[in-house]
């Protein structure tokens, strides 16, 4: 009976998530302030957890969650959860990459158009009374080849947005047969040979951690623009800065950074600012946003709805 299923909400989300679960008969509780250790003392009372990125769910936590059926993360990835250990305990893992994929695709497109056409720089100049046309001469997207690294929900969304432009879209993924009408799946070598723009759409795993390093960047045959709306820890910032300085990377759109905390709190404390970030923050050919790809009013609702639907589907099987 659903009336016996208790769910602990550890982060605030769109109210429809709470309301619809309650309508279905689930028992909702919330705790947005207790420490991880305090939550561990009560987690045995719950069959479900709904979380965003408040803290990591590790083996210690999972060992105390003796009655847990599922963990639902209101977001695209599950890297804050020890997935293998959770699965070994027969705990279902639920994420919602479908919920914010459209927003991520729009963000990637908006960032690259802004970077290529110097929109952000020109806007700031004009607002300061500087009217400089020649220094803001841009590049057109038309005729470019865009290489997508990773072709899941996010990569597919960006490719669909690009279908309105006269561009060639290539994708690479470790899984086969993902190509579609919007992107041709090719080898990583072909991506490296042909790409003018490279966009990262991979999850953060052991395989992708620090993947974009000096060797990875230099394997591309020509200079390229780089977009990262995926995970900051997949890129070695110092190597990215070196490539920007040498001209190997022509410009970068970065919505995520390796300096981020998993809880998305303030980036730095005091004056403890890395030199590489100082460079990125001043470079005219770098566009930075604070992990807001996928962070729209619409995706806020879509993410919650996806989670509700998946929890309901899970209990149909019980």
N, C-alpha and C positions, 0 to 999 in steps of 0.2 A: 504494500500500500504506500502511495506517495505521501500520505499524511504522516508517515514515520520517518521520511527522509529529511534530515536536517542539513542545511547548507550554510556554511560560514562565509560571509562576504568580507574579504580582507581589504578591499579598496572600494572607493565610490565609483559608480558607473551610471550609465543612463538609467533613469528610473523604470523604464519598461522591463528591464531585466528582473528586478525585484518583483514588480507588479505581476508580470506574466507567470513567473514561477509560483508566486503565491496563489494565483488563480488556478493553477494546475494542482495545487494541494501540497506543494513543498513547504517546509518550515524554514523561513529565512531568519538568520541572525547576522548581525554585523559587528565588527570590531576593527576600527580603522586606526587605533592608537596603541594597542598593547605591543610589547616587544615580541620578537620571534620566540623567545624563551617562554614568555607568558602564554602565547598561543599554543605552544607545545604541550602545556599542562592541561589544556581543555580539548585538544584536537581529536581525542579519542571519542568524543561525543558526537562527531559529525561524519556524515556519509559523503559530503561534497564540500569542496573549497572553490571559491571564485576569487581570482587574484589578477592584478595587472603586473606590477614589477616591484612590489613593496619590499620583499626580501627573497632570498634563495630558498627553495625547498630542497633540502639535502637529505642524506641518509638518516641523520639524527631526527629530523622532523618526521620523515616517513615512518621510522620505526615506532614513533609515538602515535601515529595516525592509524590505529589498529582497525578501525571500522570504515576506512575511506573507500568509497567506490570510484570517485573521480576527482580530478583537478582540472578546472577550467581556467585558462588564461585569456583574458579579454585583450587579445593582441594577436600578432601574426606568428611569433616564435615561441619556443618552449625552452630556450637556453637557460632560463633561471631555475629549471627543474632538473633533478637527476632522473632523467627519463628512463634509463635502463633499470635503475633500482625500483622505480615506481612500477614499471611494467612487470618486473619480477614478483611484485606483490599484487599483481592483477588489478592495478589501479588504472582506470581509463584516463587518457590525457586528451584534453580538448583545447584546441586553439581556433582562431577565427581569421585566417588570412584572407578569406573571401570578403570580410567586412570592411577592410580599408584598402583593398588593392586598387580600386578606382582612384582613390585620393592619392595614393603613392604614384600612380601613373601620371596623373595630372601635375603633381609636384615636380616629378622628373622632367616632364616636358616644359613646364614653366621655368624651371631653373636653367635648362640648357638654352632656351630661347633668350632668356635674360642675359646669360653670360655671353652668348655669341654676338648679341646686339648691344652689349654694354648698357643695358637699360638701367640697372641699379646704379652704376657709376654715373651715367649721364643725368639721372634723376637727382642724385645728390649734388652734382655740380651746378645744375640749373637752379636748384633751391638756394645755392650759395651765390647766385648771380654770375656763374661762369657759363658762357655760351660757346662751347668748343665742339664743333662738328667733326673736324678731321680726326681729332684724337679719339673720337668715339665711332669711327667707321667700323661697321660690324661684318659678320660672316653670315651667309645664308645657310639654312639647313638643307636646302635643295641640293641634290647630287651627292650628299654625304652617305657613307656607309656606317651604320650604327651597329655595334656588336654588343649583344646582351649576354652577360655572364650569369647564368641561372635563368631558367624559363618556367618558373612556377606562376603562382597567382600574380605576383608583382611584375615580373618580366612580361607576362602576357598582357597585362593592363597597359604598360608603357608601349608595347608594340602596337596595340590596337590604336592608341592615341596617335602614333606615328603614321598610321595608314593614310591619313589625310595629307601627307607630305610626299614629295617626289624623292624618296630616299630608299636605300636598300637596307633591310633589317635582317641581321643574322643573329642566331642564338646558339649558345653552347650550354649543355647541361650534362650532368653525369648519368641522367636517365635517358633512355633512347625514345625515339618516336614522339617527341613533344612538339615538333614544328607544326605550323598551321598556316592559314592564309595570311597571317600578319608577320611571320618571321620564318626564315629557312634555317633549319637546324644543321649546323656544320661542325667540323672539328675545331678544337681550340687553336690549332695552327692556322686554319683559314681565318678565324677571327683576328688573329695576330697579324696576318698579312694584309687584311683589307680594311680594318676599322679606322675611321676618322674620329669616331666618338665611341667610348667604351662605358657601359653602364652596368653597375654591379647590382645583382638581384638574388644574392645567395643568403642562406641562413648562417648564423654563427655556429660553427661546429669545429671539431678538432682539425678537420681537413681545410676549413676556410680561415682559421685563425692565423692572422698575419700573412695571409696568402698573397696579397698585393704588396710585394716587396721589390727591392731593386732588380732582382733577376726577372721577376714576373713582368715588371714594367719594360725592361730593356729587351724582352723577347718580342715586343711589337715592332713591326718593320718600319713604321713611320710615326712621327709625333701625333698625339691624339688628345682630345678633350676627355675628361674623366668625370663621371657622375657616380656618387655613392649615396643611395637612399636606403641601403640595406643595413649593415652593421659596421660600426666604427672599428671594432677590433679585427676586422678582416684586412685592414690597411695599416701598413707601417708608416706612420706619419712622417718620420724623418726621411724615409726613402721617397715618399711622395713630394716632400718639399725639395729634395735634391733634384728630382725630375722636373719640377716646376722651374727651378733655377737654371737647369741646363737646357730647357726648352723641349725635353722629351715629352712632357705633358704640357699642352698649350694652355690649359686652364682647367679648373676643377670646380664642380658643384658638389658641396659636401653638406648633407643634412645630418650626418652622423660622424662622430669622432671617437677615437680610441680612448680619449680622456673621460668619456661619459661614465657616470655612476649607473649601476643597474636600476637604481630607484629614480633616475632622472632628476636628481637634485642639482643645485648650483654646480657649475662645471669646476671652478677653482675656488680655493679659499685664500683670502689675502692676496699677497703678491707672488704666490707660488705658481707662476704662469710659465709653462715650457717655452723655450725659444722657438721651437717649430710652430707652436700656435701663434706666437707673436708675428711670425712671418705670414702665416695664413690670414691673420686678421687684417694685415695691411696690404696684402697683394691685390692688385687691381684685377687680376685674372682668376680670382678665387671668390666664389659665392658661398656664404655660410648661412645655414638655418639651424635652429635648435631642435632637431629630431621632430619636425612637424609634418613630414611626409606621412600621410595617413591620419593626421590629427585634425580632422574637420568636424564641423557640426553634424554633417551627414554621416560620416564614418562612426562617430560616437554612438549614433543610434543603430547603424548597421551592425557594428561589432556586437552590441548587446543582443540584437535579434538573432544573430548567428549562434551565439552561445546558448540562448534559450532553446532554439530549435534543436541543437545537438544534444542538450541535456534531456529534452523530452524524447528524442529519438533513442537515446541510450536506455531509458527506462521502459520503452516499449518492449525491449528484449528481455526484461526481468519478469 
